[in-house]
Amino acid sequence: MKLKTITTLCSILVFSIASIHGQNNAIRFDGSNDYIQLANQVNVTNSNFTFEAWVKPNSTTNGMVFGQDVNGNTNHQLRLAIQSNRARFYFTGNAASPSISLSSAASTVPTNQWTHVAVVRSGTTVTLYLNGVSAATGTSTLINNQSGADASKPFRIGARGGTGNPNGQNNFNGSIDDFRYWNIARTVAQIKANLYYPPSASATGLVLWYKMDAGSGSSAVNSATNVPGNNGALVNAPTWVASPIAYAQNSIDLDGLSDMVSIGAPLSNNASFTKEAWVYANENIGNLNLLSSNGSPFWINAGRLKAGIGGNIEVITDPGTFPLNTWTHVAVTFDDASNTMRLYRNGTLVATNSAVTLQYSGENMYIGSWQGTMSFFEGRIDEVRIWNVARTALQIQNSRNMEISPAAEANLVSYYTFNQGITNGTNAGINTVIDQKGSFNGTISGLALSGATSNFVSQYASLALLPLRW
């Protein structure tokens, strides 16, 4: 969600932001002999760095996201591979310098799904990230000295190997999009902020940025302006394909039948909390869960907004009828110290229960479902926020109409903006909703991911005019 404004300037800004990734393409590699070869090598020496890209593997075969081999296969390797549904990073120096090898857990890079992969070196610490969450980390004092590197071992995207192997080695089978190299260590907050939202071409430290949006041609253009040039040549004709990797001001539409997002257990036992979201209900009859765990649902039942805790599913109820076919902000707070639960609709307190004797139990939580198997919500949901504190009425009122900066909110546990994918477009392969604050990325289940329903769709237009970035 974004801050409401009515100025013409903001309307112009919205148009430019909404169309910021208008072409939405990627490059598909066949796993046999095609790749992208850079004009110049990447010289990381012993400095900090960040490499990142979106990948969609089509097989479990060992395939290189990128690779640069210098002075043979044992010394000065720089490789990121997808193998057997894992991400693997290899970084070796000379014979006297220690190497580092990192691998994510099993099944963390699914076949035929888009996954964002990043590797960051900060000092002696190297971290592998998947979808903005740390997947492996290690330490090394490695010096990968590539000044005056062997020009016969070029930097390749989609393969590795020297010029003596024109077809490449360990060729990637699948699609790659939005490849970037930074000569700085990016923070996890910075990585998350630019997963879908593109950085400035002159952003600090950005050296290589291959958007892969051209859709045709034999070159991958470097869009970074700090160090211009170093375009990539498409070797052996990899294919341009459509990609859903895009930033858009979206919400998520759920069909009321099986659609949901599973987010794990972001709240601990006996926690105070606030759950809030913008919702657009297509129906209000039956049991319609908004943001629920087994014993502590936040839901609509028989036309009323309700919330529960500790196994009592109706601790508090809104006396008014929940509106249909209109965007409504909802929030529930629970203060464990005072045993008090409060319910808000559009920033207004509608119900209070100050005699709650039960406590929260840290359980798996679902957006749009109860227990992940039933009582599905039909309509749109946006700006889902989970806090480990009972927010005040003023806090809820002041922030409900705008996107918030996750880094600035100490008590924010998880935050889902749904600003990803192509609005009403083909978003097949996007199976993760990014948690902009914490490590509880959501897993999409049941959605068609195509068309105007059961997909990423437009959000509340009155709140979508001025983007707030962090």
N, C-alpha and C positions, 0 to 999 in steps of 0.2 A: 504494500500500500504506500501511497505517496501523499504528501501534504497538499491539501485542497487550495487551489488558487484559481483566479478567473482572468488573469492578465493575458493579453495577446502574446507577450514574450514567452510565457510558460507554455502556451499552446504550440508555439513554434518549436520550443525545446522538446516537447513531447513527440512531435512528428519525427524529429531527427533521431531521438532515442529509440522510438518504436521501430524504425527502419534501419537500425544500426548494423544489423547482420542480414541485410536483405537478400543476399544470394544463397547463403546456407549450403555450401558445398564442402566436400571432403575428397580425399584421394584414396581410391581402393587399390590395394596391392594383391597380386595373385598368388603370392607365396612361392613363386617359381624363379623369376629372374628380373623383376622390376623393382625400382627404388628411386629415391631422389638423391642426387649427389650435389653437395655444396661446392661452390667455386673455391672456397678456402677452408682450411681446417679450423677447428675450434680449439683454442689454446687456453685450457683452464689452469695450467701450471699448479701452484699450490694455493690458489685463491678460492674465495667463496663462489658458489654458483647455484643456480636453479635451472633445471630442465623440466619442462612440462608439456603434456599433450593429451588430447582425447584419443582413445583407441577403442576399436570395436573388432576384436579378433573373431575370425570365422572358423578357427580350428584350435586345437590344443598343441599343435606343433610349435616347437621353439622358434619364435620369430622376433627379429630385432625391431624395436621402436626406433632406436638409433644406434649407431655403432661407429667407433673410430679406433682403428688399430694402428699403433705406431711401433716400428722396429720389431715386427713379428707378432706372433699370437700370444706371447707370454708377458711382454713388457708394455707398459703404457696403454692399457686397454681402457676404453670408456664406452660402456655398453648399457643399454636398458632393453630388456627383453620381456616378452610375455611367453611363458612356457607352462603348459599343463594348468592353465587358469590361475597362474601366479604371476606377479610382477617380480623380476629379478634385475638387480643392478650390480654391475661389475666395474670396479675401479682399481687398476693396478698401476704401480710405478715401475722403477727399475728393479734390478735384482736385489738391491740392498734396501729397498723401501717397502714397508708393509702394504698389503693390499686390503681391500674391503669388498665384501660380497653380501648383499642384502636380499632377502626374499620375503614376500608377503605370505600369509597363511593360505592354505588350500582353498580353492573355489572362490577367491576374492576378486578375480577378474573373469567374469562369466563370458562364455562364448555368445556371440550375437547380441551383446549388450554394450552400450557405451559406458566407458569408465575413464575418469580423469586420473592420470598418473603423473606424479611429480617426484623429483628427487632433489634434495637441498643439502648443500654442504655449508655449514656454519662453523668456522674454526676447524676443530677436529671432529665435529659431530656430523654425521651424514644420516639423513632421514628420508625414508620412502613414504610417500603419501598416496592414498587412494581416495578419490572424491573428497579431498580436503581433510582426511583423517589419517593420523600416523599409522602406518602398517608395519614398519620395521625401522630400527635405528641401530647405529653402531658408531664406533669412534676409530679414527685413524690419523696418523701423522704423515700420511702418504704425500709424497711430492710426485705429481704426474707431470714431469718436465717435458713440455712439448714445444718449447721454443726451438725453432729450426727443425720442426718435425718432418718426418719422412713424407714427402708429397705423394708417394705411391700408396699411402694409406689414408684415403680421404674420409671426410665425415659424410655418412650416409643416413638417410631416414628411410626406414623400411628394410634395411639390410646392413651388413657389415662387409668387410673384405677390401682388399687392395685393388689397384688398377690391373694387377695381373689376373684378377677374377672379375671379368666384366659383367657376369650375371649375378654377382653378389653371393654372400653366404648367409645362412639362417634368415632367409627372406620372410618377411611378415606376410601373413595371409589374413587380410581384413582391411579395415579403413582406419585412417589417421586424419585428425583434424586439429587445427589451431596449435601448431607446434611453436614453442617459445624457448629461448635460452636467455638467461639473465646472468650478468657477472656479479651478482649480489645474492645473499641468502634471503629469500623472501620468507616472511612470517606466514604462519598458517592462516591468520586473518587476511593477509594480502592474497594468498592463494585462493581462499574461498570467495573473496570479493570479486575476483576476476575469472572464476570458473566459467561463467556464461557472459558476464559483462566485460567487454573488451577494454584493455588498458589504453592509455594514450600511447601513440607511436613513439613519443619522446620520453616515456616514463623512465625514471632513474634506473639504470642498470640493464635496460632492455637492449639486447644486442641482435638477436634473431627472432623474427616473428613471421611465420608462414601461416597466413590465414587459410589458405587453400580454398578460397571462395571464388576463384576465377571461373571455374566451370569448363574451361577449355584451354588449349595451348600446351606447350611443352616445358613451361617454367613455373616454378613456385617462387613467387616474388617475396623478398624480404621487406616487410612493411615497417620494420624498426628504423627510425631516422637517426638514432644516436651514432650508429656505425652503418652507414648506407652501403648497399651492394650485397655481395655474397648471396645472390639468388641461387636457387636450386634447379638443377636440370632433371627433368623427368626421363629416366632411363628405361628403355624397353617398354614404354607406353603403359604406365599405370593408368587407371580409369578415373575420370571425374564422376562423382556420384553426389546425390542430394544428402544433406546432413541436417539433423534436428538440433545441432549444437548452436544455440542462439539465445540471446537475451530478449525477453519480452515481458511486459507488465501483465502477468497472468495470475489467475486463480486456478484451482483444480475442480473439475466437474465430476461428480460421482453419481452413478446410475441408480442407486438404491437397491441393487440386486446382488452385486458381489464386489463392487469397487471399494478399495480402502488403501490406506497407507499405514504400514506397521513401523513404529518408531522406537521399539525397545522400551526400556524402563528408565527414563531420564530423572525421575524423582525417587528419593530414597525412602525408607521406612520412617514413619512418624514425622514426615515433613509438613511444614506449612507450605502453601502453594497458591499460585494464581494460574488459571488456565483462561486463555482468551483467544478469540478469533472473530473474523468477519464471516457471516454465513448468508447464503441466499437459498432459502428452502423452497423446493417445488411442491412439497406436501408437509403437513404437520399432524397427520393421523398415523397412529402406530408408534413403534419404538425406533427412533431415529437418533443414532449416536453421532455426536460431533467430535469429541476428544475424550475417549473413555478407556479406562482399565477395567478389569473384571469387577473389582469391588468398589470402584469409585468412578462411576460414569458421569459424563456431562452430556445431556441428551434432551431430546424433545419427545414427550409422551402425551398422547391425547390432546395435542394442541397447546401444551404447556412446556416451557423451558424448566428443566429440573437438573439437580446434581445430587450425587451421593458420595459416601466415603465409608471405608472399612467394612463393606458388605451390605450396608444399608443404602439402597440405590435411590431413595427418595428422601434425603435429608432436608432438602429445600426445594420449593416450587414457586415459580412466577405465577401470580394470580391472573395475569393477563393472557390473552390468546396470542400465540406466536404468529407474527405476520408472514404471509406467503408472497413469493415472487418480488421480494425487495431485499436489498442488502441491510443486514442487521448486525450490529456489534454485540457480542455476548462475552461475559466474563463471570467466573466464579472464583472466590477467594476462600481460603481456610487458614485461620490463625490457630495453630496448635496450642499456643500458650493460653489463649482465652476461650478455647473450644467454640469458636465462632465461625460460621460459614455465611458468606454474603453472595447474593446473586445480582448481576447487573445486566441491563439491556439498554443499548445505545448510551452507555455512560451513566445511566440512572439506576440507583439502588432500587430493586423491586422486591427483595425478600431478605430476611435475616433470621438465622437460627443461632442463638447464643448458648445452647445447651447440648452441644454435640459431644458425646462421650466416646466416640470411636476415633481411631487414628488411621492415617493413610498407610497403606501397605504398598511397598515398591513393587509394582507389577508392570508387565508389558502394556503399552498404551497403543491405541489405534485411532487414526483420523478416519472418521466415517463408518466405524463399526464397533460392535461390542464383542470382545474375545476374538475378533478376527474372523468370525464365522457366521454372524447373524446381526439383525437389527441395524441394517445399513442405512446410511443417510442418502437422500436423493436431493441433489442441488449442488451449489458451489461453496467452497470453503477457501479462505485466504487469510494471510497474516496470522498464522497460528503461533502463539507464544506461550511458553511454559516457564514459570518463575518459581524459585524456592523460597518465596516470601509472600505473605498476604499483602498485596498492593492496596494502597488507599484509593478511595473514590476519586480523589483529585489526580492521582497518578494515572489511573485508567482513563479518565476524561481527557487529560492533556496529551496522551500519546496514541489514542485509538485512531485518530484520523491521519496518521503519518507513519511512514517507515521509520524504524529506529536504527541506531548504530549499535550493533551487538557488542562491539568492543567496549563501549561506554557504559554498559549495563552490567553491574557486578552481580546482581541476583538473577539475571536471565540465564536459564539453563539450556533451552532449545528454542530455535526460531526458524520458521518455515515461511518463506515469501512466495514460493512457487513461480518465481520470475525466471523461468527456464523453458526451453522448447519453443516451437512455433505455434502461435495462437491459432487454434482450430485446424492445425496442420497435421502432417504425418510425423509423429514423434516416436515411432517404433524404435525400440532399442534404448530408450531412456527409462530405466527402471529404478532410479534413485532420486529422491527429493533431498536436496542439500539442507542440512542443519547449519544455518549461518553462524550459530553461536558455539554449539558443542560438538560432540562426537556421535550424536544419535541421528545419523542420516536415515531417512525413511525409505522403506522398500515398497514400491508400487505393486498392487495385486489387482487383477481383474479388469483394469482399464483397457479400452479399445485403443487409446492413444492415436485416434484419427477422427477428424470431424468436429462438430460443434458440441458434442456431449461425450462424457467418459474420456476426458482429455484435458490438456492444458488449454484454458479458454480465457477470455478477457476478464479483467477484474472490475471493480466498482469504478465507473468512469469518472464520477465526481471526485474521486480520491487519487486519480492516476495522472495528474498533470505535471507536477514538478518532481523529477527524480531526486531522491536523497541518497547520495553515495557515501561510503565510508572508506 
